[in-house]
Amino acid sequence: MNNIYKKLSIVALLAGAAVYLSSCTKLDVAAKSALTPSNFPTTAAQFVAATGPIYTSFRTSPGREYWLLQNLSTDESVLVARGGNWLDGGTYSTVNLHTVTPDNGMIESCWSWGYTTISNCNKVLSLFTSAPESAAKQQTIAEVKTMRAMSYFYMMDLFGNVPISKTFGDTTNLGTQPRAQVFAFIESELLAQIPNLSATVGVSTYGRPTKYLAYAILAKMYLNAEYYIGTPRYQDAVTMCDNIIQGGQYSLDSDYLGMFKPSNGPAVKDFIFAIPYDALLAQGMYYARWTINPNLAAKYKLPYTPDGPVYTYKQYYALFNDANDIRKKQYLVGKQYNNDGTPINITTTNIGLDASYSGPNPTGVVVHQLEFTPDIVWKNNATFDIGNDELANEEGYRNNKFYPDSLSTTRNQSNDVPMFRYADVLLEKAEAILRGAPATNGQTALSLVNQVRTRAKATGLASVALQDILDERGRELAMECWRRNDMIRFGQFEKPWGIKTDANPNKRIFPIPRPEMQLNPKLTQNPGY
């Protein structure tokens, strides 16, 4: 993939200084416009540039807090405390244990992410009101409203009942709305925008909404509708999936692992909507900082020492049970080697290697090969601590899907992050069929799942049941923020993992952050918090 296209797309999105207003989550701040009739956007490029603040705010949390919140709340990943490091007041541990409170900083960040983007959408829409009518204006407004609807989708999924505001400066709609009403608003908004959204897929629309993104969000909503609103919508999910499949714009790239490297971008045919990141121009994505062990910094030529506190549960890794499945290679397991095949050795002491060492020479030098082991052993459940010796630092397998960026001079990476993928759509259609929707276009649940498995070089299944769908989604979409959504839909979010035993169904959604409750007394806290 030629990175210049990605950079040009990012620069266009960041060029919106003319309409930029400082971001906030309050909905009652009067808009001040830098636009006048003499400088209103008129061309398509000018309209795109004017929407820059929307995309700038939207990319903030998926590179950090949203990614952590979604992954750490499941049986997939855990961020452990090591000798007092990374406890951070329980910010991460309580998410994994389902004991999170309204004071959790990650949750506040995710709420702010969603509502800052929504607020920016409303700002831009208000500024476009007086712009001359044109096809470019019509399409851009549809894109902005789709970005707003997508932000509401994430807020609805995370928090359930949330406020709906469609007009910047509106002070009448600050109260919490039932999830069913939020669902209906998102659905109607997306359906209304589809006629005006572009059907073009490529460099010119990369990182911006198209008709296919609207279809993808609706497919996800309809697949989860029985949980979200108590009404099954599986046939509608199939219809939306078919709109994408029959459109013929997407396919399964042959190089699965390559899709997530720093060089990814518009050439990836699996990406329906991705957030463009750039280590210099569009910062905020640094997954390797969380997942890569510090002793791997030299191998990956990183300009910083990664922290690596995010481990993979061995039960999740067990999903990768086909030796030929190339998706298994996204994990670092067992003994580790440099690119030239030499072992990655660590020089330490007996006590530094193993804090339980009781021999006669605790400070004796020992050379140890880095080796990731499957079991995570907590030394102190109350502080989520596994210890801080070398063996503890090597517990748990490590995900390396979003490959470290060796060209970056900081911890920021240039890996674009997909939010909706074609492979996901195929698995969604398969699941909807298994849940009762009629098969269409000659595709069965089995053929769709095996299409995804074939790309991964995994052996095709002879039959498929719902649990197979969940397992396949776990393999295909690891570390892509859908595990929580999937586990809830499959009724498995309350199961135990690690040292987590909480089975309270209220924890399927997160609490409304306390600072937001204090700022807006019209908000109603979610049950169980």
C-alpha positions in Angstrom: 0.0 0.0 0.0 1.4 3.4 -1.0 1.4 5.4 2.3 1.1 8.7 0.4 -2.6 8.1 -0.2 -3.1 7.6 3.5 -1.3 10.8 4.4 -3.3 12.8 1.9 -6.5 11.5 3.3 -5.5 12.4 6.8 -4.3 15.8 5.9 -7.6 16.5 4.2 -9.5 15.5 7.3 -7.3 17.6 9.6 -7.6 20.8 7.5 -10.8 21.9 9.2 -9.4 24.7 11.2 -11.8 27.2 9.7 -14.8 25.8 11.6 -12.9 24.4 14.5 -14.5 25.2 17.9 -13.0 23.8 21.1 -14.5 20.4 21.9 -16.7 19.8 24.8 -19.4 17.4 25.9 -21.9 20.1 27.0 -24.8 20.4 24.6 -25.8 24.0 25.6 -22.9 26.1 24.3 -23.7 28.7 21.7 -22.0 28.1 18.3 -19.6 30.8 17.0 -18.8 30.5 13.4 -15.6 31.5 11.6 -17.5 31.0 8.3 -19.0 33.9 6.4 -20.8 33.9 3.0 -17.5 34.8 1.4 -15.7 31.6 2.7 -18.4 29.0 2.9 -17.2 25.7 1.4 -18.4 25.1 -2.1 -16.3 22.3 -3.5 -16.3 18.7 -2.3 -12.7 19.0 -1.0 -13.6 22.2 1.0 -16.6 20.5 2.6 -14.4 17.5 3.6 -11.8 19.9 5.1 -14.5 21.7 7.0 -15.5 18.5 8.8 -12.0 17.9 10.1 -12.7 18.4 13.8 -15.3 15.5 13.7 -12.7 13.0 12.5 -10.0 14.4 14.8 -12.2 13.8 17.8 -13.5 10.5 16.6 -10.0 9.0 16.4 -9.0 9.8 20.0 -10.4 6.9 22.0 -10.3 3.9 19.7 -6.5 4.2 19.8 -6.5 4.0 23.6 -9.4 4.0 26.1 -12.2 2.5 23.9 -9.9 -0.3 22.8 -8.9 -1.1 26.3 -12.4 -0.8 27.7 -13.9 -3.2 25.2 -11.1 -5.8 25.3 -10.4 -5.8 29.0 -14.0 -6.3 29.9 -14.0 -9.8 28.4 -12.4 -13.2 28.6 -9.9 -12.1 25.9 -7.4 -9.8 27.6 -6.4 -8.6 31.0 -4.2 -5.7 32.1 -2.4 -7.0 35.2 -0.8 -5.1 38.1 2.9 -5.9 38.5 4.5 -5.1 41.9 2.2 -2.1 42.4 2.6 -0.9 38.8 -0.5 -0.6 36.6 -3.0 -0.9 39.4 -3.8 2.8 38.9 -6.6 2.8 41.5 -8.3 -0.2 39.9 -8.9 1.5 36.6 -8.2 -1.6 34.5 -8.7 -4.4 37.0 -12.3 -3.4 37.9 -13.2 -3.4 34.1 -12.0 -7.0 33.9 -13.6 -8.0 37.2 -16.9 -6.3 36.3 -16.7 -4.2 39.5 -16.2 -0.9 37.7 -17.6 2.3 39.3 -18.8 5.6 37.8 -15.5 7.1 38.8 -13.5 5.1 36.4 -11.4 7.4 34.2 -11.5 5.2 31.1 -15.3 5.2 31.1 -15.3 9.0 31.4 -12.9 9.2 28.5 -15.2 7.0 26.3 -18.2 9.1 27.2 -16.3 12.2 26.3 -15.1 10.7 23.1 -18.7 9.9 21.9 -20.3 13.2 23.0 -17.4 15.4 21.8 -17.7 13.8 18.4 -21.5 14.3 18.5 -21.1 17.9 19.6 -18.6 18.5 16.8 -21.1 17.0 14.3 -23.8 19.3 15.6 -21.5 22.3 15.3 -20.6 21.6 11.7 -24.2 20.9 10.8 -25.2 24.3 12.3 -22.4 26.0 10.4 -23.4 24.4 7.1 -27.0 25.7 7.3 -26.3 28.8 5.4 -23.9 27.4 2.8 -25.2 27.3 -0.7 -27.0 24.2 -1.8 -25.0 21.7 -3.8 -24.4 18.0 -4.3 -21.2 18.3 -2.3 -23.0 19.9 0.6 -25.7 17.2 0.5 -23.2 14.4 0.6 -21.1 16.0 3.3 -24.2 16.5 5.6 -25.1 12.9 5.1 -21.5 11.9 6.1 -21.7 14.1 9.2 -25.0 12.7 10.2 -23.7 9.2 9.7 -20.7 10.0 11.9 -23.1 11.3 14.5 -25.3 8.2 14.3 -22.2 5.9 14.5 -21.1 7.8 17.7 -24.6 7.3 19.1 -24.3 3.6 18.3 -21.1 3.3 20.3 -22.7 5.3 23.2 -25.8 3.1 23.1 -23.7 -0.1 23.1 -21.5 1.1 26.0 -24.0 2.9 28.2 -27.5 1.8 27.1 -29.7 4.8 27.9 -28.1 8.1 26.8 -29.2 11.6 25.8 -30.0 12.5 22.2 -29.2 15.9 20.9 -29.6 16.8 17.2 -29.1 20.5 17.3 -26.1 22.4 18.6 -27.0 24.6 21.6 -30.2 22.7 22.3 -30.8 22.7 26.1 -34.1 20.7 26.0 -32.7 17.2 25.3 -30.2 16.7 28.0 -32.1 13.9 29.8 -31.3 10.2 29.5 -33.4 8.5 26.8 -34.3 4.8 26.8 -32.1 2.5 24.7 -35.0 1.6 22.5 -35.5 5.3 21.6 -31.8 5.7 20.9 -31.9 2.7 18.7 -34.9 4.1 16.8 -33.1 7.4 16.3 -29.9 5.8 15.0 -31.9 3.5 12.7 -34.0 6.3 11.2 -31.0 8.6 10.9 -28.9 6.1 9.0 -31.8 5.0 6.7 -32.3 8.7 5.8 -28.7 9.3 4.9 -28.1 6.3 2.7 -29.4 7.9 -0.5 -27.0 10.8 -0.2 -23.9 8.8 0.9 -21.3 7.9 -1.7 -21.1 4.3 -3.1 -17.5 4.9 -4.1 -15.0 2.8 -2.2 -11.3 3.8 -2.4 -8.8 6.6 -1.6 -11.3 9.4 -2.1 -13.7 8.1 0.6 -11.3 6.3 2.9 -11.9 7.1 6.5 -15.2 8.7 5.7 -18.7 7.2 5.7 -20.1 5.6 2.6 -23.5 3.8 2.0 -21.7 0.6 3.1 -20.8 2.0 6.5 -24.4 2.8 7.1 -25.4 -0.7 6.1 -22.7 -2.1 8.4 -23.9 -0.2 11.4 -27.5 -1.2 10.8 -26.5 -4.9 10.3 -24.7 -4.7 13.7 -27.7 -3.1 15.3 -30.2 -5.6 13.9 -28.1 -8.5 14.9 -28.1 -7.2 18.5 -31.7 -6.0 18.4 -33.1 -8.8 20.5 -30.7 -7.7 23.3 -30.9 -3.9 22.6 -34.7 -3.5 22.3 -36.2 -7.0 23.0 -37.3 -7.5 19.3 -35.4 -9.9 17.0 -34.4 -8.3 13.7 -32.4 -11.1 12.1 -34.0 -10.8 8.7 -33.1 -7.1 8.6 -29.6 -8.0 9.6 -29.3 -10.3 6.6 -30.7 -7.6 4.3 -28.1 -5.1 5.4 -25.3 -7.7 5.1 -26.5 -8.5 1.5 -26.5 -4.8 0.6 -22.8 -4.9 1.4 -22.0 -8.3 -0.1 -24.0 -7.7 -3.3 -22.4 -4.3 -3.7 -19.2 -6.1 -4.7 -16.9 -3.4 -3.3 -15.3 -5.6 -0.6 -13.4 -8.9 -0.4 -11.3 -10.9 2.0 -7.6 -9.8 1.5 -5.3 -12.8 1.1 -2.8 -11.5 3.6 -4.7 -11.5 6.9 -1.8 -10.4 9.1 -0.8 -7.7 6.6 -4.1 -5.9 7.0 -3.1 -4.7 10.4 0.4 -3.5 9.8 1.5 0.1 9.9 1.5 0.2 6.1 -2.3 -0.6 5.9 -4.8 1.8 4.4 -7.2 2.2 1.4 -5.8 -0.8 -0.4 -7.2 -3.2 2.2 -10.5 -4.5 0.7 -11.7 -5.9 4.0 -12.0 -2.5 5.6 -15.5 -1.0 5.4 -14.6 1.8 7.7 -11.2 2.4 9.3 -9.7 5.2 11.3 -6.6 6.6 9.6 -3.7 6.9 12.1 -0.3 8.3 11.3 2.6 8.4 13.8 3.3 12.0 12.9 0.1 13.6 11.5 -2.7 11.7 13.1 -1.5 10.4 16.4 -3.2 8.5 19.2 -2.9 4.8 18.3 -0.3 2.9 20.3 -1.5 -0.7 20.9 2.1 -2.0 20.9 2.9 0.0 24.0 0.3 -2.1 25.8 0.9 -5.5 24.4 4.6 -5.8 23.6 7.0 -7.0 26.3 9.8 -4.5 27.1 12.4 -7.1 26.1 11.1 -7.1 22.5 11.9 -3.4 21.9 15.1 -4.2 20.1 13.6 -6.9 17.9 10.9 -4.5 16.6 13.3 -1.5 16.5 11.1 0.5 18.7 12.3 4.0 19.8 10.8 3.5 23.3 10.5 0.7 25.8 6.9 -0.7 25.7 5.2 -1.5 29.0 3.4 -4.7 27.9 0.9 -5.1 30.8 -1.9 -6.5 28.5 -1.9 -10.3 28.6 -4.1 -12.8 26.8 -6.1 -15.4 28.7 -5.0 -19.0 27.8 -8.7 -20.0 27.4 -9.1 -17.4 24.7 -5.9 -18.4 22.9 -7.3 -22.0 23.0 -9.8 -20.9 20.3 -6.9 -21.0 17.8 -7.0 -24.8 17.6 -6.1 -25.3 14.0 -2.3 -25.4 13.4 -2.7 -24.1 9.9 -4.7 -21.1 10.9 -2.6 -18.0 10.0 -4.5 -16.0 12.6 -2.8 -17.9 15.3 0.4 -16.1 14.3 -0.9 -12.8 15.7 0.1 -14.2 19.1 3.5 -14.4 20.7 3.8 -17.7 22.6 6.7 -19.7 24.0 10.3 -19.0 23.6 11.1 -15.8 21.7 13.8 -15.3 19.0 15.3 -12.4 17.1 14.6 -12.0 13.4 17.9 -13.8 12.7 16.9 -16.8 14.8 19.0 -16.2 17.8 17.3 -16.4 21.2 16.2 -13.3 23.0 18.2 -13.6 26.2 17.8 -11.5 29.4 20.6 -11.1 31.9 19.2 -10.9 35.4 19.7 -12.4 38.9 18.2 -15.4 40.5 15.9 -13.3 42.6 15.2 -11.0 39.7 14.1 -14.0 37.6 12.0 -15.5 40.4 11.1 -13.6 43.5 10.4 -16.8 45.3 14.0 -18.0 44.9 15.4 -19.2 48.3 18.8 -20.6 47.2 22.1 -19.4 48.5 22.9 -16.9 45.8 20.0 -14.5 45.2 22.2 -12.0 43.4 23.9 -14.5 41.2 23.8 -13.7 37.5 21.5 -15.8 35.3 20.9 -15.6 31.6 17.3 -16.4 30.7 15.6 -16.8 27.3 12.4 -14.8 27.0 9.5 -17.2 27.1 5.7 -16.4 27.2 3.9 -19.0 29.3 0.1 -19.6 29.3 -0.8 -19.3 33.0 -1.5 -16.0 34.7 -1.0 -16.4 38.5 -2.2 -13.7 40.8 -0.1 -13.2 43.9 -2.6 -10.8 45.5 -6.2 -10.8 44.3 -7.1 -7.6 46.1 -4.4 -5.6 44.3 -4.7 -7.6 41.0 -0.9 -8.2 41.4 0.9 -11.0 39.7 4.4 -9.9 41.0 7.1 -8.1 39.2 9.9 -10.6 38.7 10.9 -11.7 35.2 8.8 -14.8 35.2 5.7 -12.9 36.1 6.4 -10.4 33.3 6.4 -13.4 30.9 3.1 -14.8 32.0 0.3 -14.8 29.5 0.5 -14.9 25.7 0.8 -11.6 23.9 -1.2 -10.3 21.0 0.8 -8.7 18.2 -2.0 -8.2 15.6 -1.4 -4.5 15.1 2.3 -4.9 14.3 4.7 -2.4 16.0 5.7 0.6 13.9 9.4 0.6 13.6 9.4 3.8 11.5 7.8 5.9 14.2 10.0 8.0 16.4 7.5 7.9 19.3 5.1 5.3 20.7 2.5 6.5 18.2 1.8 4.0 15.4 0.6 4.4 11.8 -1.6 1.3 11.8 -5.1 2.3 10.7 -7.8 0.7 12.9 -10.8 -1.0 11.3 -14.1 -0.4 13.0 -16.2 -2.4 10.5 -14.9 -5.2 8.3 -16.2 -7.3 5.5 -15.3 -10.6 7.3 -17.4 -9.4 10.2 -20.4 -8.9 7.8 -20.0 -12.5 6.5 -20.0 -13.9 10.0 -23.0 -11.7 11.0 -25.0 -13.0 8.1 -24.1 -16.6 9.1 -25.2 -16.0 12.6 -28.5 -14.3 11.6 -29.3 -17.3 9.4 -28.6 -19.7 12.3 -30.9 -17.6 14.5 -33.8 -18.0 12.1 -33.4 -15.7 9.1 -33.8 -17.4 5.7 -30.6 -18.0 3.7 -30.2 -15.8 0.6 -28.2 -15.7 -2.6 -27.1 -19.3 -2.3 -25.1 -18.5 0.9 -25.6 -20.7 4.0 -24.3 -20.2 7.5 -21.7 -22.9 6.8 -20.5 -21.5 3.5 -20.1 -18.1 4.9 -18.1 -19.3 7.9 -15.9 -21.4 5.7 -15.3 -18.5 3.4 -13.7 -16.7 6.3 -11.8 -19.8 7.4 -10.5 -20.4 3.9 -8.9 -17.0 3.9 -7.2 -17.9 7.2 -5.9 -21.2 5.8 -8.0 -23.0 8.4 -9.7 -26.3 7.7 -13.3 -25.9 6.7 -16.0 -26.9 9.2 -18.3 -29.8 8.4 -21.2 -28.2 10.2 -21.8 -25.0 12.1 -23.7 -24.1 15.3 -24.1 -20.9 17.2 -21.1 -21.6 19.4 -19.0 -22.2 16.3 -20.0 -18.7 15.2 -18.9 -17.1 18.5 -15.6 -19.1 18.4 -14.9 -18.0 14.8 -15.6 -14.4 15.6 -13.1 -14.7 18.5 -10.5 -15.9 16.1 -11.2 -13.5 13.2 -11.9 -10.3 15.3 -9.4 -10.7 18.2 -8.4 -7.3 19.7 -10.9 -5.5 17.4 -13.4 -4.4 20.2 -16.2 -6.8 19.4 -15.7 -9.5 22.0 -17.8 -7.8 24.6 -20.7 -7.2 22.2 -20.5 -10.8 21.1 -20.4 -12.3 24.6 -23.4 -10.3 25.6 -25.4 -11.4 22.6 -24.5 -15.0 23.2 -25.3 -14.9 26.9 -21.7 -15.5 28.0 -20.7 -12.2 29.4 -21.5 -13.3 33.0 -19.2 -16.4 32.9 -16.1 -16.5 35.1 -12.5 -15.9 33.8 -9.2 -15.2 35.5 -10.2 -14.2 39.0 -13.5 -12.6 37.8 -16.6 -14.2 39.4 -19.2 -11.4 39.1 -22.3 -12.5 37.2 -24.4 -9.4 37.5 -26.2 -8.8 34.2 -26.4 -5.0 35.0 -22.7 -4.9 34.1 -23.4 -5.5 30.5 -23.5 -1.8 30.2 -21.2 0.7 31.9 -22.2 3.4 34.4 -22.7 6.9 33.3 -19.5 8.7 34.6 -19.9 10.6 37.8 -18.5 13.9 36.4 -21.2 13.8 33.7 -23.9 13.2 36.3 -22.6 16.2 38.3 -22.6 18.4 35.2 -26.0 17.3 34.0 -28.6 16.5 36.7 -31.0 15.3 34.0 -29.0 12.2 33.5 -30.2 9.0 35.2 -27.7 6.4 36.4 -27.8 2.9 34.9 -29.2 0.2 37.2 -26.7 -1.6 39.4 -24.4 1.5 39.8 
